Amino acid sequence: MAKISVLIADDHEIVRFGISTFLSSADDVEVVGEASTGKECITLFQETHPDICILDIDMPDQSGIETAKEIREFKEETKILILSMHINENILREALEANINGYLLKNSEKADILHGIKAIIKGQQVFSDPISDIMKESFLNKGNQSGSHAKHNITSREQEILQLIIDGLTSKQIADKLYISPRTVDTHRANLMEKLEINNIAELVRYAIQHNLVTVD
């Protein structure tokens, strides 16, 4: 099985070294590059084409969020994990708008970072608990949730599947839980995206949270 290729961008050398050393110890992960600035990250990205980029927010020339947007312009399917010490609603909103796949705090356990990378590669969204709390407080308490469902013409089954997607389950896991086929799950997901005029899962997650269509534990 091919290893997960990872590019790390952080302006603190000791942080890069720590993350790189730990991830390189995993049998199924390969660190293909380390950058100290956003622009250096973009250059390395174009050279290495990693599966996932781990980005700090604060970097000398451009932020991790700006770097994430630029990466998306080159290759939309690349996974992006923000790893930062910042916990701020405005920063989080900007990060979600940049279509990230996860946001972990730097005080996370090393094992959580590795687990997060593997979960993101599988198509899941990963957030540290304090980040999830901000998402819940900022987005889910605005408006009436059931009204939002009706407004978007989402069926009860689509809502059920949407919630399980937000919870991080794969199509197969959702199918097993609901006793339906993975193909049926994919059909419901496609219908959801068509109704909401959304093109990918990351956008679906962000939209669902911002418009109070789901709950976040």
Phi, psi and omega in degrees: 000136181293144179285155174283120181270132187234135172246130183248131177232115179203138184278358177258115184301320183292328177291313178302315182299316181296314180294315182298315181299315181294312183295324181294341179283347178278138184293333187252017180232139176230121176277116186260354179183154177227132181234147179256351179222165178296317181294321177296323178298316180298318179298313179294324179300316181292334179276325190253337181048062183289161175287325183215142176248130175258117188240132168282158178280308184272113173223156191303316188263320177210152185288165176298327179291317176297321178295319179300316180298320181292320177299318180299326180292326179282315185208100189297328186280352178299136179279144181228125177243120174276130176234108190217161174270350184277139174226099191210134184298318181295317178297318180299317180299316179296321180295317179296323178293337177277003174068041178287165179254348179189161181213108179245147177276152184292345176272009176295152174296148180303320181297329179292326178293316179296316178299319180298318178300313182294323178294318180296319179299330179278359178100007181270165174256141184229127178221140173297152182306315179298328177292316178299323179297319178296318180299317180295311183294321186281322188253321190279341181270005181259120176085177180262124188292314182296325176298323179296320180299313182296318182301323182268003177058041179267129179284166181296323179290319177297320178297320179297315180291321177301316179298320180290327174297315179298326179287354174096011181280146175279169179302319180294319179294321177295317179301316180296321183290323184261000180059045175230174182276153175303327179296321178294320177300313181298324179294315178298319180296318178296320178296319178300313182296323180292317180296321184268358180057053183237147188256341181210169186295321180300317178294322180298315179299311181299315182296316182298320180290314183294332183253019171058039180268351184218173171246149179238124180278000000 
